[in-house]
Amino acid sequence: MEENDRGTLYFNMSIGTLGLLIIAVGLFKYVETVGGDSSYTLLGFPLTMIYLNYLEGKAGISKKILWIKSIIAISLLIIIYIFLLN
């Protein structure tokens, strides 16, 4: 794969992760506001993240990069939850 293709792949991976973080913040806010039974929504989100990681692995991104991205995404999600929603 050419270097330019790698850059595009990493850029799209970052945008996808950012989108999932925004969806997660929306889910937290929805559960906080509406309450009730939201177990299906909260179950579907991690399944989507697992599938996205699978697809990124199939696209040729190394496991090391995937782990680093996952750790950063989880850390950002925790930070956003602590500072924005509490």
C-alpha angles and dihedrals in degrees: 000000000000121000091246090055090051091053091051091048093051091046092053090046090054093048091049092051091048089051091052090050091052090049090050092052089050090050092051091049091047093051090047093050104037102024117182126105108342098151094117092054093046091047094050095054098063090044089055091050091050091051092048090053089049091052092047089052090051089050090062104261112146121248090240092059091045092052092048091049091048093050092048092047093049091046091050091048091053092047092048091048093050098045104033105033103038 
